Amino acid sequence: MSQIDLKIGPKIKSFRRQLGLQANKLAEDLNISPSYLNLIESGKRKIDGDLLLNLCERLNIQLSDLTSKTDINLQNTISEILDDSLFEDLDILGPEVKDLVSTNPKIGKAIVRLGDILKKKDHELINKIEKISGKIVDNRKNSFPGEVISDFLQENKNYFPKLEEFANKVFDKIQKNNRTRYIALCEYLYSEYSITVKDVIPDESKPFSKIYNKNKKELLLSDYSSLETKKLHAAAQIAQEGANKEIDDYLSKFSFPSEESKKLTKVALLNYCGAAILMPYKLFHSECKKLKYDLELLQNTFATSFEQVAHRVTCLQDPKLPGIPFHFLRVDMAGNISKRFSLSGIDIPRYGGACPRWNVYSAFTRPGVIQAAVSKMNNGEKYVCIARTVEKGIGRFGQAKSVLSIGLGCDAKYAKDFVYTENVNINDKSTEIPIGVSCRTCDRLDCSQRAFPPLHKKFDVDLNTRGVSVYVSDDKA
């Protein structure tokens, strides 16, 4: 095995601890000595193929769990944190961050948590100063309050088998009704939980999407919402009534920094289960394979929204019936990332905007049209990425809607199974779009769209020479 394989030891130790399994017991099951297991877990001994496979079986994990690219995501997130002027004099370089993540991923996650707190406190302090002074102090980066949700989904690979099982049972019962799905969902809520669903037009001064009145057992859904949104709300309410215990079990296994983040994550799981009711795993997986993940055809087949379908394809992570491992992100025109998740291996920045070369941003120039691109990262890895804008908001004449862009992509090795590559030559280097994660963590020096100098490279201004960017001169490129 190569030298890098020694770095899977700490991951083995982490998975063992998650199962509450003692080292002595695992060593006994593997028919090796506890001291040898200790050497493996500390990264001091290599592990042969047969033992590695036995270990994966005992820990109930896939080999890819030990060799996945999630370390790269953690690596870049820590680099973003170290971009703060607080650490400038330490001159911490990329290889040092990589070593930390490889040998001590938990310490890396602790640094990320501290970074979140730092950014939040920094933002709160600036807000207070601005209110007192009446002046804008600084336009500093601020972490998205729902980032914990992304961490939770990432840790669980966005797959929750207990919720899939519950959703399948509900779907089977609803399918027996020979009526529109929305009506069937409403009838199910009434027959199973005595909840009445009412479509209402909200008061203009008090807009809402949904209100559940527990005492009256009434679910009020806004008539300004699309039918697809109403269906998801109704399905999520079924999940809240029938799968609450399963959801709480998943939440109990994760360390949340605040009660607010835990509640936000619960909302995400309710919507996950609701989407699973509308698009049950086996049927949805079969259609994905048949249609090669054509999102618009899937949208029509299951009568759901584009965003709902894009979310759902990222959930197909059953080891016995896996789908393509995708990444997903949602951004607005200002570059804010409101949702992010990655199983493809691509890193999505935690703080600030992503690389402006990502087609999730250029999608705003052609609203409603799916754009496909082959994106190439600094390390040579290629991804097939698609993006399309969606409208969100009140469906009423005269009311402006917000426009967001949905990005979805996968490793280029899955190109043959992804319909959006049919007119794209994956091997044509001239069509590749060189991208990074974000300007501060990207070392690409030939980018005319660079907004900041790279974090780990010395930066100086040459008054007599300018390269493709003010941050890059020709002699440094």
C-alpha positions in Angstrom: 0.0 0.0 0.0 1.1 3.6 -0.6 2.3 5.9 2.1 -1.0 7.9 1.9 -2.8 4.8 3.0 -1.3 5.2 6.5 -3.5 8.2 6.9 -6.7 6.2 7.0 -5.8 4.9 10.5 -7.4 7.9 12.4 -10.6 7.5 10.2 -10.8 3.8 11.3 -10.5 4.9 14.9 -13.2 7.5 14.4 -15.7 5.0 12.9 -14.9 2.5 15.6 -15.7 5.1 18.3 -18.9 6.1 16.5 -20.1 2.5 16.9 -19.1 2.5 20.6 -16.8 -0.4 19.9 -13.9 -1.1 22.2 -10.5 -1.5 20.5 -9.9 -4.8 22.2 -13.2 -6.2 21.0 -12.5 -5.1 17.4 -9.0 -6.5 17.5 -10.5 -9.8 18.7 -13.1 -9.9 15.9 -10.3 -9.2 13.3 -8.0 -11.8 14.8 -5.2 -9.4 15.4 -3.6 -8.1 18.6 -4.8 -4.9 20.2 -1.3 -3.4 19.9 -1.3 -4.0 16.2 -4.7 -2.3 15.8 -3.4 0.6 17.9 -0.5 1.0 15.5 -2.9 1.0 12.5 -5.2 3.5 14.1 -2.3 5.8 14.9 -1.1 5.7 11.3 2.1 3.8 12.1 1.4 0.6 10.3 0.2 -0.2 6.9 -2.9 -2.5 6.5 -3.2 -5.2 3.9 -6.2 -5.5 1.5 -7.9 -8.5 3.1 -7.7 -7.0 6.6 -9.0 -3.7 5.3 -12.0 -5.4 3.7 -12.7 -7.3 6.9 -12.4 -4.2 9.0 -14.9 -2.3 6.7 -17.4 -5.2 7.0 -17.1 -5.1 10.8 -17.5 -1.4 11.0 -20.4 -1.5 8.5 -18.7 1.1 6.2 -17.6 1.2 2.6 -14.0 1.3 1.5 -14.8 4.7 -0.1 -15.6 6.0 3.4 -12.0 5.7 4.3 -10.6 7.1 1.1 -13.3 9.7 0.3 -12.5 13.3 -0.8 -14.3 14.9 2.1 -10.9 15.6 3.7 -10.4 18.1 0.8 -13.5 19.9 1.8 -12.4 20.2 5.4 -9.0 21.2 4.2 -10.3 24.1 2.2 -12.7 25.2 4.9 -9.8 25.4 7.4 -7.8 27.4 4.8 -10.7 29.9 4.6 -10.7 30.3 8.4 -6.9 30.8 8.4 -7.5 33.6 5.9 -8.5 35.8 8.8 -5.9 38.5 9.7 -5.8 37.0 13.2 -3.6 34.2 11.8 -1.6 36.2 9.3 1.7 36.2 11.2 1.6 32.4 11.6 2.2 31.8 7.9 0.4 28.5 7.9 0.7 26.8 4.5 -1.5 24.4 2.6 0.6 21.2 3.2 0.4 21.9 7.0 -3.3 22.1 6.8 -3.4 18.9 4.8 -1.4 17.1 7.4 -3.6 18.2 10.2 -6.8 17.0 8.4 -5.2 13.7 7.5 -4.0 12.8 11.0 -6.5 14.7 13.2 -9.8 15.3 11.4 -11.7 15.8 14.6 -9.4 18.7 15.6 -9.9 20.0 12.1 -13.7 20.0 12.7 -13.2 21.7 16.1 -11.3 24.5 14.3 -14.2 24.9 11.9 -16.6 25.2 14.8 -14.4 27.8 16.4 -14.2 29.6 13.0 -18.0 29.7 12.8 -18.2 31.2 16.2 -15.5 33.8 15.3 -17.3 34.8 12.2 -20.7 35.1 13.9 -19.3 37.1 16.9 -17.4 39.3 14.4 -20.6 40.0 12.4 -22.7 40.7 15.6 -20.1 43.1 16.9 -19.9 45.0 13.6 -23.7 45.2 13.4 -23.8 46.8 16.9 -21.1 49.3 16.0 -22.9 50.2 12.8 -26.2 50.8 14.7 -24.5 53.0 17.2 -22.4 55.0 14.7 -24.8 55.0 11.8 -22.0 54.1 9.5 -21.0 51.0 7.6 -17.8 49.7 9.2 -16.8 46.8 7.1 -18.2 44.3 4.6 -16.7 41.2 6.2 -17.6 37.7 5.5 -20.3 36.1 7.6 -21.1 32.4 7.9 -24.5 31.2 6.8 -26.6 30.3 9.9 -27.7 27.0 8.3 -24.1 25.6 7.8 -24.7 23.1 10.6 -27.4 21.5 8.4 -24.8 21.0 5.7 -22.4 19.4 8.1 -25.1 17.1 9.4 -26.2 16.0 5.9 -22.5 15.6 4.9 -21.8 13.4 7.8 -24.8 11.2 7.0 -24.2 11.3 3.2 -27.7 12.8 2.9 -29.2 9.4 3.3 -31.6 8.4 6.1 -32.9 4.8 5.7 -35.4 4.9 8.5 -37.1 7.9 6.8 -37.0 6.1 3.5 -38.8 3.1 5.0 -41.5 5.4 6.5 -41.9 7.2 3.3 -42.4 4.0 1.3 -45.2 2.9 3.6 -47.0 6.2 3.2 -46.5 6.2 -0.6 -48.0 2.7 -0.9 -51.1 3.8 0.9 -51.5 7.0 -1.0 -51.1 5.3 -4.3 -54.2 3.3 -3.6 -56.2 6.5 -4.0 -57.1 7.0 -7.7 -56.9 10.8 -7.3 -54.4 13.6 -7.6 -51.5 13.2 -5.2 -52.2 16.5 -3.4 -55.7 15.4 -2.5 -54.5 12.0 -1.5 -51.9 13.6 0.8 -54.6 15.8 2.4 -56.9 12.8 2.9 -54.1 10.8 4.4 -53.4 13.6 6.9 -57.1 13.6 7.9 -57.7 9.8 8.0 -54.4 9.0 9.9 -54.0 12.1 12.1 -57.3 14.0 12.0 -55.5 17.0 10.5 -57.6 19.1 8.1 -55.7 20.9 5.3 -57.0 24.3 4.1 -55.8 26.3 1.2 -56.1 30.0 2.1 -55.1 33.4 0.8 -52.9 35.0 3.4 -53.5 38.5 4.7 -51.2 40.9 2.9 -49.8 42.2 6.1 -49.0 38.7 7.4 -47.8 36.5 4.5 -46.9 32.9 5.2 -46.3 29.6 3.4 -47.8 27.3 6.0 -49.2 27.4 9.5 -50.0 24.3 11.5 -52.4 24.9 14.4 -51.9 22.0 16.7 -54.9 22.7 18.9 -57.3 22.9 16.0 -55.4 20.2 14.1 -55.5 22.5 11.0 -52.7 22.9 8.4 -53.1 26.1 6.5 -51.3 26.3 3.2 -50.9 29.6 1.3 -52.7 29.7 -2.1 -49.8 31.9 -3.3 -47.6 28.8 -3.1 -47.2 26.4 -6.1 -49.0 23.1 -6.1 -45.5 21.4 -5.8 -44.7 23.4 -2.7 -48.1 22.6 -1.1 -47.5 18.9 -1.7 -44.1 19.0 0.0 -45.6 20.9 3.0 -48.4 18.3 3.3 -45.9 15.4 3.0 -43.6 17.0 5.5 -46.5 17.3 7.9 -47.1 13.6 7.6 -43.5 13.1 8.4 -43.8 15.3 11.5 -46.7 13.3 12.7 -45.5 9.8 11.9 -41.7 9.9 11.7 -40.9 12.2 14.6 -39.2 9.5 16.7 -37.0 8.4 13.8 -36.0 12.0 13.1 -35.1 12.7 16.7 -33.0 9.5 16.8 -30.9 10.9 13.9 -30.6 14.3 15.5 -29.5 12.8 18.8 -26.4 11.3 17.2 -25.0 14.7 16.2 -23.5 17.4 18.3 -25.3 20.6 17.6 -23.8 23.9 18.7 -27.2 25.5 19.4 -30.8 24.6 19.8 -31.6 26.8 16.8 -29.3 24.8 14.5 -30.9 21.6 15.8 -34.4 22.9 14.9 -33.3 24.0 11.5 -31.8 20.6 10.8 -35.1 19.0 11.9 -36.9 21.1 9.3 -34.5 19.8 6.7 -35.2 16.2 7.8 -38.9 16.8 7.6 -38.6 18.1 4.1 -36.3 15.1 3.3 -38.9 12.7 4.4 -41.6 14.7 2.6 -39.7 14.5 -0.6 -39.2 10.8 -0.1 -43.0 10.3 0.1 -43.4 12.2 -3.2 -40.5 10.4 -4.8 -40.0 7.0 -3.2 -36.5 5.6 -3.3 -36.8 2.5 -5.6 -39.2 4.0 -8.0 -37.2 7.3 -8.2 -33.9 5.5 -8.5 -35.3 3.4 -11.4 -36.5 6.4 -13.2 -33.2 8.2 -12.7 -31.4 5.3 -14.3 -33.8 5.0 -17.2 -33.9 8.8 -17.9 -30.2 9.3 -17.1 -31.0 11.9 -14.5 -32.9 14.2 -16.9 -34.2 16.5 -14.2 -37.0 18.0 -16.3 -38.3 14.6 -17.2 -38.1 13.5 -13.6 -39.9 16.7 -12.6 -42.8 15.8 -15.0 -42.9 12.2 -14.0 -43.3 12.9 -10.3 -45.1 16.2 -10.6 -42.6 18.0 -8.4 -40.4 21.2 -8.8 -37.0 21.4 -10.4 -35.4 22.2 -7.0 -37.2 19.3 -5.3 -35.9 16.8 -7.9 -32.4 18.3 -7.8 -32.4 17.8 -4.0 -33.8 14.2 -4.3 -31.1 12.9 -6.7 -28.5 13.7 -4.0 -30.2 11.3 -1.6 -29.7 8.1 -3.6 -27.0 6.7 -1.3 -28.3 3.3 -0.3 -25.2 1.0 -0.5 -27.4 -1.7 -2.0 -29.0 0.6 -4.7 -26.7 3.6 -5.1 -27.1 6.5 -7.5 -24.5 9.0 -8.8 -22.8 10.9 -5.9 -23.7 14.5 -6.7 -22.9 17.9 -5.2 -25.7 20.5 -4.9 -25.7 24.2 -4.2 -28.1 27.1 -4.4 -27.0 30.7 -4.8 -28.6 34.1 -5.3 -27.5 36.8 -7.6 -25.3 38.4 -4.9 -23.3 35.2 -4.7 -24.6 34.0 -1.4 -24.7 30.3 -1.0 -27.9 29.3 0.9 -27.6 25.5 0.4 -24.7 23.3 -0.2 -23.9 19.6 -0.1 -21.2 17.6 -1.8 -20.7 13.9 -2.3 -19.0 14.3 -5.7 -15.8 15.4 -4.1 -15.9 19.0 -5.2 -15.4 21.5 -2.4 -18.0 24.2 -1.9 -16.8 27.2 0.2 -18.2 27.6 3.7 -17.5 31.3 3.9 -18.2 33.8 1.2 -19.0 33.1 -2.5 -17.6 30.4 -4.7 -15.5 30.8 -7.8 -17.3 33.2 -10.3 -16.4 30.8 -13.1 -18.9 28.2 -11.8 -21.8 27.9 -14.2 -24.2 28.2 -11.2 -23.5 32.0 -11.5 -23.5 32.3 -15.3 -27.0 30.6 -15.2 -28.4 34.0 -14.3 -27.6 35.3 -17.8 -30.1 32.7 -19.3 -33.0 32.3 -16.8 -34.8 28.9 -16.9 -32.3 27.2 -19.2 -30.1 24.3 -18.1 -26.5 25.0 -18.8 -23.9 22.2 -18.7 -20.2 22.5 -18.4 -17.1 20.5 -17.7 -15.3 22.1 -14.8 -11.6 21.4 -14.0 -10.2 22.0 -10.6 -6.6 23.1 -9.8 -5.6 19.5 -9.0 -6.8 18.3 -12.4 -10.1 16.7 -11.2 -13.0 17.2 -13.6 -16.7 17.5 -12.9 -19.8 17.7 -15.0 -21.8 20.6 -13.7 -25.3 21.8 -14.6 -27.1 24.9 -13.5 -30.5 26.5 -13.9 -32.3 29.4 -12.3 -35.6 28.9 -10.4 -38.2 31.4 -9.2 -39.2 31.5 -5.6 -41.9 33.6 -3.9 -45.6 34.6 -4.1 -47.4 33.4 -7.2 -49.5 36.5 -7.6 -49.7 39.2 -10.3 -47.7 42.2 -9.4 -45.6 40.5 -6.8 -41.9 40.2 -7.6 -40.3 36.8 -7.2 -36.7 36.1 -6.1 -34.5 34.3 -8.6 -32.1 31.7 -7.4 -29.7 29.4 -9.2 -29.4 25.6 -8.6 -26.2 23.9 -9.3 -25.8 20.1 -9.5 -22.8 18.1 -10.6 -20.8 14.9 -10.4 -17.3 13.5 -11.1 -16.6 13.3 -14.8 -16.2 9.5 -14.5 -20.1 9.3 -14.3 -20.5 11.2 -17.5 -21.9 8.3 -19.5 -24.8 8.0 -17.0 -25.6 11.7 -17.0 -27.8 12.9 -19.9 -26.3 16.4 -19.9 -23.0 15.1 -21.2 -24.5 13.8 -24.5 -23.5 17.0 -26.3 -20.3 17.6 -24.4 -16.9 16.1 -25.2 -15.5 15.2 -21.8 -12.0 14.7 -23.3 -11.9 18.0 -25.2 -9.6 20.1 -23.2 -10.6 23.3 -25.1 -14.1 23.1 -23.6 -13.0 22.7 -20.0 -13.6 25.6 -17.7 -10.8 26.0 -15.2 -12.3 26.8 -11.8 -11.3 27.0 -8.2 -13.1 26.9 -4.9 -12.8 30.6 -4.0 -10.3 33.2 -4.9 -8.5 33.1 -1.5 -8.0 29.3 -1.6 -7.3 29.0 -5.3 -3.7 29.1 -6.5 -4.7 29.6 -10.2 -2.7 32.6 -11.4 -4.0 32.9 -14.9 -7.6 34.0 -14.0 -8.8 37.4 -15.1 -11.7 37.1 -12.7 -9.6 37.0 -9.6 -11.1 39.2 -6.9 -8.5 38.6 -4.2 -4.8 37.4 -4.1 -4.3 33.7 -3.3 -3.9 33.0 0.4 -0.7 30.9 0.3 1.2 32.9 -2.3 3.2 36.1 -1.7 1.5 39.2 -3.1 3.1 42.4 -4.2 2.0 45.2 -6.6 4.3 45.9 -9.5 3.6 49.4 -10.8 5.2 48.7 -14.2 3.7 45.3 -14.9 0.3 43.8 -14.8 -0.8 40.3 -15.6 -4.4 39.2 -16.3 -5.4 40.5 -12.9 -4.1 43.3 -10.7 -3.2 40.6 -8.2 -1.1 38.7 -10.7 1.9 40.1 -12.7 3.4 38.3 -15.7 6.6 37.4 -13.9 4.7 35.6 -11.2 2.3 33.7 -13.4 
